[in-house]
Amino acid sequence: AFDARTAVLLAAGEGNRSRIYRTTDGGKSWVLCYTNPFPKGFFCALAFWDRNRGLAFSDPVEGRFVVIRTTDGGQTWEQVPPQNLPPAREGEYGFAASGTCLTVQGTAHAWFATGGSAARVFYSTDGGNTWQVTDTPIVSGEASTGIFSLAFRDTVHGVAVGGDYRHPERTGATVAITADGGRTWQAVEAPTVGYRSGVQYVSGASPGMLVAVGRAGCSYSVDDGRHWQNFGEVGFYTLSVDPRGGAVWAAGSGGRVGRLR
């Protein structure tokens, strides 16, 4: 949401079930702005630098991920030329579990994460026009493994979380960090952190404070993801942080919503 009245929403699904809607009356009515034209496409997430410029991305179509861009607040969208992205690997895709496997920072930096056969991060420094890709140490190789969420506090420092959603209790290779804008990633020893599907920096707290959520519990870090502590046994799938430095909101199964003060 850009304000109390204006928001853009992504409905995830295969083929034309992936759609983007926009409201300007606080959600009372919604306008359909984009319908996925690719029968095998599946949009996973969207993110905005400001109220005009944003991105969304889909699982691979004909061997490459699909990235679309808007410059008018989500009213219209255009596809980035497929050749501007590195090829996807066989069995590689994004996870739409939390809607946070795509993130942006600054005025032109963007990243999206993958899972399945590979746990990689695609990154752009020119507003999503061209992309590069790098491997990460996050667990991969099975359909249920990979990176599920990314967060950056600036254009340099970031964290990736994931794991195996079929075995959420498994730890090891569930967290990785970067200090060079996502070009390289280092594994973090987090022996208590199992599968996590969402991670966000906490605005207004210490610069490196993070909160991560997953089906089996929640974790936090105060040093850019180098060390973690678990809290609570209630699971959540996704989270959002008040950019003004307020509460952390999380959502889970059965319509459950939680607030961390």
Secondary structure, 3 states (H helix, E strand, C coil): CCCCCCEEEEECCEHHHCEEEEECCCCCCCEEEEECCCCCCEEEEEEECCCCCEEEEEEEECCEEEEEEECCCCCCCEECCHHHCCCCCCCEECCCCCCCCEEEECCCEEEEECEECCCEEEEECCCCCCCEEEECCCCCCCCCEEEEEEEECCCCCEEEEEEECCCCCCCCCCEEEECCCCCCCEECCCCCCCCCCEEEECCCCCCCCEEEEECCEEEEECCCCCCCEEECCCCCCEEEECCCCCCEEEECHHHCEEEEC
